[in-house]
Amino acid sequence: MTDTAAAPAQGLDARLVVDRGAFRLDVTLTVAPGDVVALLGPNGAGKSTALRALAGLAPLSDGHLRLDGTDLDRTPPESRPVGVVFQDYLLFPHLTALDNVAFGPRCRGASRAEARAQAARWLDRMGLAEHAGAKPRRLSGGQAQRVALARALATRPRLLLLDEPLAALDARTRLEVRAQLRRHLAEFEAVALLVTHDPLDAMVLADRLVVVEDGRVVQEGTPADIARHPRTDYIAQLVGLNLYRGQADGHTVRLEAGPSITTTEDLSGPVFVAFPPGAVTLHRERPTGSSARNVWACEVVGLDTHGDQIRAGLTGELPLAADLTTVAAAELDLRPGAPVWATVKATQTHAYPA
């Protein structure tokens, strides 16, 4: 949310300003209890710096940090009601899974017996009861990550920070752990903040996305809204859309650098226009009988496998990406340097105010 948004009495209310050499992070976060927010952005955007500031590992240069109405700016990390799940787990190698999870409650004053009892309950909730006596080296990546999550939750934090929690997992394990993590986050009653550069993790796990580029929030909203209305090239690439900015006059959008795009929306003024690569049809000759209102002369600059399709990168009158089947790519004899005509129907574009 923006600085003008009303901060909840409970939950997270923070403006994180951190100066680190020439880089400056300035991000405002307002999150209510029970909400899961994903902080999304490219490498170097400031996501990890924001997480470290929330955990108390990086001092604020300016701003504020309040959790449930309590100012945490000067509270040492070990005294904050914050749980952290790291990308590489950071389990204690000499302790069993049970004692790893019991470590937090013990640090908060619980007796050894009570801490181990709490840990056993958490491992059972994670489906890991039979691995309670195993040390980290005997656990799979997915099991280790669930132990790390149980360790963070066992202290009953009011703020749960997850730093790229699925990044170290293989594809199959990632799918399974993502589903389990979604279920546990849905049951979490305090604030959860997920730091990731993976759009699928963010879309599946979070209620709201906050996109950070160069230390600033460039867009925030629900996953559905951001997927449909990207406002930067980075976000457009994340959600798989071609994105352009221009001036609308009715159904015609004149791009800032390039041709016009015909849309179905009737707008006026600065707008974005987006369409998926799958909406682009390629031809070796200029189409004459096509119903598409948008036709551009292009040149193939690259071809990549994209799922079960081929993604062609194009330059020319309008730089864009086009998805087509392997058969279609072969029939068109696509290769770098090949001239093509790209067409997109107006009904497959989406224009919205900039």
Buried (B, 14 or more C-beta within 10 A) or exposed (E): BEEEEEBBEBBBBBBBBBBEEEEBBBBBBBBBBBBBBBBBBBEEBBBBBBBBBBBBEBEBBEBBBBBBEEEBEEBEEEEBBBBBBBBEBBBEEEBBBBBBBBBBBBEEEBEEEEBBBBBBBBBEBBEBBEBBEBBBEEBEBBBBBBBBBBBBBBBEBBBBBBBBBBBBBEEEBBBEBBEBBBEBBEEBEBBBBBBBBBBEBBBBBBBBBBBBBEBBBBBBBEBEEBBBBBBBBBBBBBBBBBBBBBBBBEBBBEBEEBBBBBBEBEBEEEBBBBBBBBBBBBBEEEBEEBEBBBBBBBBBBEBEEBEEBBBBBBEBBBBBBBBBEEEBBEEBEBEEEBEBBBBBBBBBBBBBEB
